[in-house]
Amino acid sequence: MAVFSVLLGILAVLALPVAIYVTDQRNDLRLIHAGVAVPVAFVFGFAAIRLAKRARARLERTLGRAKGRRAARLGRILGWLGLYLALIGAISLAVYYVEYHLLA
């Protein structure tokens, strides 16, 4: 479980930068289309945090005999980072919407 939380945390952190890179490389997409990655980053980040919490609970039940304490911590940190990036992306999209549609 802890390893999967790290994997999901990495996916959460990389979702927005990869989407921005893809929109930069393709001529038919604009940067605003990278906003599709905001909910993806949120879901992966939330799942990473939940899996890390379950892994830590499992570690407590086994009194530390099971491995994965560092992986669970890293998964939780990456999950929160992914959530923060998704929040920043959502705020950016909201500002863009207000600026483009309401103020123009």
Secondary structure, DSSP 4 states (H G I P E B T S, - for coil): -HHHHHHHHHHHHHHHHHHHHHHHH-TT--GGGGGGHHHHHHHHHHHHHHHHHHHHHHHHHTTT-SS-HHHHHHHHHHHHHHHHHHHHHHHHHHHHHIIIII--
